[in-house]
């Protein structure tokens, strides 16, 4: 947690925990608990008011002092106000992101005809809140990286001339980038912005693409087969073609949380390991982030394959579902694979 937006999110999460405790007491909740709920509600109002203006450092300090006595509660996440900093404005070349709230979602597919074994069993995964790119990283955004990092090679055979991107494809997803290239971009972007960018895990990617709320939230639908719903519809994504399209070309394919181009156009690298053999999944479901599948440099594997998601412009509908998993050599650079970023909050 380092921004007011993150503080607001964490305070909302703590308030929900406190309200759940109140519900368990029926109409006999202790006064101390009721006071904690009231204080958290007041804190949320103060933070939301602060977010509606541009705070100075002095005003941020005053806000922290006002919040300290309000954000005191037992058995909830303790919020370190000293870590909260003023958020830097988004830079012109910085990818736009959307918030994916904390909570559980269903990952994978239920049993069915033609469902590959690696998509099963369907299971519940709980993730902390994070942000993910609204669109895949574009040629224009990647060009800033190439321009400023002289040691980084531009994509080859992708329309780039020397270190300049193809002028007619600035808003297309960058392709012919390896997993290491994508990782290097995220590290560079983090250094430029002061924010913590990285590749999404495959669980984060799938939640952003397929989950439509849940737990009684307004408009909740739960799991979707496609970002837009459960029925395949032409005109929702770029498929069965011979080239990429602008990342904004298919607004009707948007996911519940606001992500575009999650299916078709370009496959997307994730941070997640598949294993050392493309035909053998070393990390089957259920997904567990702590079992080694998210290691950046797994010393126990002589060779690795990383998972990509989303399919590409070459694929037909059967391969364009939110749960489809693919894997590839992280050094591979092909004309139908790119990536989008995730952002720590």
C-alpha positions in Angstrom: 0.0 0.0 0.0 1.5 3.3 -1.1 -1.3 5.6 -2.4 -4.5 7.0 -1.2 -6.4 4.8 -3.6 -4.8 1.7 -2.1 -5.6 3.0 1.4 -9.2 3.5 0.4 -9.4 0.0 -0.9 -7.8 -1.6 2.2 -10.1 0.5 4.4 -13.2 -0.7 2.5 -11.9 -4.3 2.9 -11.5 -3.9 6.7 -14.9 -2.3 7.0 -16.5 -5.3 5.3 -14.8 -7.6 7.8 -16.1 -5.5 10.7 -19.7 -5.4 9.2 -19.6 -9.2 8.9 -18.7 -9.5 12.6 -21.6 -7.1 13.4 -24.0 -9.3 11.4 -23.0 -12.4 13.4 -24.0 -10.6 16.6 -27.5 -10.0 15.3 -28.8 -6.9 17.0 -26.5 -7.3 20.0 -23.1 -6.2 18.6 -20.8 -4.7 21.2 -20.5 -0.9 21.3 -16.8 -1.1 20.6 -17.4 -2.9 17.3 -20.1 -0.4 16.3 -17.7 2.4 17.0 -15.0 0.8 14.9 -17.5 0.5 12.0 -18.5 4.1 12.4 -14.8 5.3 12.5 -14.0 3.3 9.3 -17.0 4.8 7.5 -15.8 8.3 8.6 -12.3 7.5 7.4 -13.6 6.4 4.0 -15.5 9.7 3.6 -12.3 11.6 4.4 -10.2 9.6 2.0 -12.8 10.0 -0.8 -12.9 13.7 -0.2 -9.1 13.9 -0.4 -9.1 11.9 -3.7 -11.4 14.5 -5.2 -8.7 17.2 -4.9 -5.0 17.6 -5.5 -3.4 17.3 -2.1 -0.2 19.1 -1.0 2.3 17.3 1.2 1.1 19.4 4.1 -2.6 18.4 3.5 -1.6 14.7 3.2 0.1 14.9 6.6 -3.0 16.5 8.1 -5.2 13.8 6.6 -3.0 11.0 8.1 -3.2 12.6 11.5 -7.0 12.7 11.2 -7.1 9.1 10.1 -4.9 7.6 12.8 -7.5 7.4 15.6 -10.1 6.2 13.2 -8.3 3.2 11.7 -7.8 1.3 14.9 -9.5 -2.1 15.1 -8.5 -5.6 16.2 -8.1 -8.6 14.0 -8.1 -6.7 10.7 -5.2 -5.6 8.5 -3.2 -2.9 10.2 -2.8 0.0 7.8 0.6 1.8 7.9 -0.3 5.4 7.2 3.4 6.4 7.1 3.8 4.4 3.8 1.1 6.5 2.1 2.6 8.9 -0.5 1.1 11.3 -3.0 0.5 9.5 -6.2 2.4 10.7 -9.3 0.3 11.5 -12.3 0.2 8.9 -15.0 2.9 9.5 -17.7 1.9 9.9 -21.4 3.4 6.6 -22.3 2.2 4.7 -19.3 -0.5 2.0 -19.9 -4.0 2.7 -18.6 -5.0 0.2 -15.9 -8.2 -1.0 -14.3 -8.8 -2.1 -10.8 -9.6 -5.8 -10.0 -10.9 -6.0 -6.5 -9.8 -8.4 -3.9 -11.8 -11.6 -3.4 -12.4 -15.1 -4.7 -13.2 -16.2 -8.2 -13.7 -19.5 -10.0 -10.6 -20.5 -12.0 -10.6 -23.1 -14.7 -13.4 -25.0 -16.5 -16.0 -27.5 -15.3 -15.9 -30.9 -16.9 -17.4 -30.9 -20.4 -16.9 -32.0 -24.0 -13.6 -31.0 -25.5 -12.3 -29.4 -22.3 -8.6 -30.1 -21.9 -7.4 -31.7 -18.7 -5.1 -28.7 -17.9 -8.2 -26.5 -17.5 -9.6 -28.7 -14.7 -10.7 -28.9 -12.0 -12.6 -25.6 -11.7 -11.7 -24.3 -8.3 -11.8 -21.2 -6.1 -8.8 -18.8 -6.0 -8.7 -15.8 -3.7 -6.5 -12.9 -4.9 -5.6 -9.6 -3.3 -6.6 -6.4 -5.2 -4.5 -5.5 -8.2 -4.6 -3.4 -11.3 -4.1 -4.7 -14.9 -3.7 -3.1 -18.2 -7.0 -2.1 -19.9 -5.3 -2.9 -23.2 -2.3 -4.9 -24.2 1.0 -2.9 -24.4 1.0 -1.1 -27.8 3.8 -0.5 -30.3 3.8 3.2 -29.3 4.2 2.4 -25.6 6.9 -0.1 -26.2 8.7 2.4 -28.5 9.3 4.6 -25.5 11.1 1.7 -23.8 13.2 1.1 -26.9 14.0 4.8 -27.3 15.3 5.2 -23.8 16.9 1.8 -23.3 19.6 1.7 -25.9 20.7 -1.9 -25.1 17.2 -3.2 -25.7 16.7 -4.7 -29.2 13.5 -3.7 -30.9 11.1 -6.4 -32.2 12.4 -8.0 -35.4 10.2 -8.7 -38.5 7.3 -6.8 -37.0 7.4 -3.7 -39.2 9.9 -1.8 -37.0 12.6 0.2 -38.9 15.8 0.4 -36.9 14.3 1.6 -33.5 11.1 3.1 -34.9 7.8 1.3 -34.7 5.6 0.8 -37.7 3.8 4.1 -38.2 0.5 2.5 -39.3 0.4 0.2 -36.2 1.2 2.5 -33.3 -2.0 1.4 -31.6 -1.6 -2.3 -32.3 -0.3 -4.6 -29.6 3.5 -5.0 -29.7 4.4 -8.5 -30.8 7.5 -10.6 -31.4 8.6 -9.9 -27.8 10.0 -12.7 -25.6 9.0 -13.3 -22.0 12.2 -11.6 -20.9 11.5 -8.6 -23.2 8.1 -8.2 -21.5 9.7 -8.5 -18.1 12.4 -6.0 -19.0 9.7 -3.5 -20.1 7.8 -3.9 -16.8 11.0 -3.2 -14.8 11.8 -0.2 -17.0 8.3 1.2 -16.6 8.5 0.7 -12.8 11.7 2.7 -12.7 10.2 5.5 -14.9 7.0 5.8 -12.9 7.9 4.9 -9.3 5.1 2.3 -9.5 5.4 -1.5 -9.3 4.7 -2.9 -12.7 5.0 -6.6 -13.6 3.5 -9.3 -15.7 0.1 -10.6 -14.4 -0.1 -14.1 -13.1 -2.3 -16.4 -15.1 -4.8 -16.3 -12.2 -4.9 -12.5 -12.3 -5.3 -12.6 -16.1 -8.2 -15.1 -15.9 -10.0 -13.2 -13.2 -9.7 -9.9 -15.2 -11.0 -11.6 -18.3 -13.7 -14.0 -17.0 -15.0 -12.9 -13.6 -18.2 -10.8 -13.5 -18.5 -10.0 -9.8 -19.9 -12.3 -7.3 -20.7 -12.6 -3.6 -23.9 -10.7 -4.1 -22.4 -7.7 -5.7 -24.7 -5.6 -7.9 -25.0 -7.1 -11.4 -22.9 -10.1 -10.4 -22.9 -13.0 -12.9 -20.0 -15.0 -11.7 -17.9 -16.9 -14.3 -18.0 -16.0 -18.0 -16.8 -18.2 -20.8 -15.8 -15.1 -22.8 -15.1 -11.6 -21.4 -18.5 -10.4 -22.7 -20.6 -13.4 -21.6 -21.3 -17.0 -22.3 -22.2 -16.9 -26.0 -19.7 -16.6 -28.8 -20.4 -13.5 -30.9 -18.6 -12.3 -34.1 -17.5 -8.7 -33.8 -16.2 -9.0 -30.2 -12.6 -9.7 -31.0 -10.0 -10.2 -33.8 -10.0 -13.8 -34.8 -9.5 -16.0 -37.9 -7.5 -13.2 -39.6 -4.0 -12.7 -40.8 -2.8 -9.7 -38.7 -3.3 -7.6 -35.5 -5.7 -4.8 -35.2 -5.8 -1.7 -33.0 -6.3 -2.6 -29.3 -9.4 -0.4 -29.3 -11.0 -2.0 -32.3 -13.4 -4.2 -30.4 -15.0 -2.3 -27.6 -17.9 -4.8 -27.5 -15.5 -7.4 -26.3 -14.8 -5.6 -23.0 -14.8 -7.7 -19.8 -16.8 -7.0 -16.7 -14.0 -5.0 -15.1 -13.2 -3.0 -18.3 -10.4 -4.9 -19.9 -10.3 -4.9 -23.7 -8.7 -7.3 -26.2 -8.5 -10.2 -23.7 -9.3 -12.7 -26.5 -7.8 -12.8 -30.0 -5.5 -10.2 -31.6 -2.3 -11.2 -29.7 -1.6 -13.9 -27.1 -0.3 -12.5 -23.8 2.5 -13.6 -21.7 1.9 -14.2 -18.0 4.4 -14.6 -15.2 3.3 -18.2 -14.5 5.4 -21.3 -15.1 4.1 -24.3 -17.0 7.1 -26.6 -16.4 10.1 -27.9 -18.3 8.2 -30.0 -20.9 5.6 -28.3 -23.2 3.6 -31.6 -23.1 3.6 -32.1 -19.3 2.1 -29.6 -16.9 4.4 -29.5 -13.9 2.0 -27.2 -12.0 -1.6 -28.5 -12.5 -4.7 -27.0 -10.9 -5.6 -26.1 -8.3 -3.6 -22.9 -8.7 -1.4 -22.1 -5.8 0.9 -19.1 -6.1 3.3 -20.3 -3.5 4.0 -23.7 -4.9 6.8 -22.5 -7.2 4.8 -21.7 -10.3 5.5 -18.0 -9.9 9.3 -18.2 -9.5 11.1 -15.8 -11.9 14.3 -17.9 -11.9 13.5 -21.5 -10.9 16.8 -23.1 -10.2 15.4 -26.6 -10.1 14.3 -26.6 -13.7 16.9 -27.1 -16.5 14.4 -25.6 -19.0 11.2 -23.7 -18.5 8.1 -22.9 -20.4 5.8 -20.0 -19.5 2.1 -19.7 -19.8 0.4 -17.3 -22.2 -3.3 -16.5 -22.4 -5.9 -15.1 -24.7 -5.4 -16.6 -28.1 -4.5 -14.6 -31.2 -5.8 -13.3 -34.5 -4.9 -16.7 -36.1 -7.2 -18.7 -33.8 -10.8 -19.9 -34.2 -13.5 -19.6 -31.5 -12.7 -23.1 -30.0 -9.4 -21.7 -28.7 -10.7 -18.4 -27.7 -12.2 -19.0 -24.2 -11.0 -17.3 -21.0 -9.8 -20.5 -19.5 -7.6 -21.7 -22.4 -4.0 -22.1 -21.3 -1.0 -22.1 -23.7 2.7 -22.5 -23.0 5.9 -21.5 -24.9 9.6 -21.1 -24.6 10.1 -17.8 -22.8 12.8 -16.9 -25.4 10.3 -17.3 -28.3 9.3 -14.2 -30.3 6.4 -14.7 -32.6 4.2 -12.3 -34.5 1.0 -13.1 -32.6 2.2 -12.8 -29.0 2.5 -9.7 -26.8 1.6 -8.9 -23.2 -0.2 -6.5 -20.9 1.0 -5.2 -17.5 -0.2 -5.7 -14.0 0.3 -3.1 -11.3 0.8 -3.7 -7.5 -1.4 -1.5 -5.3 
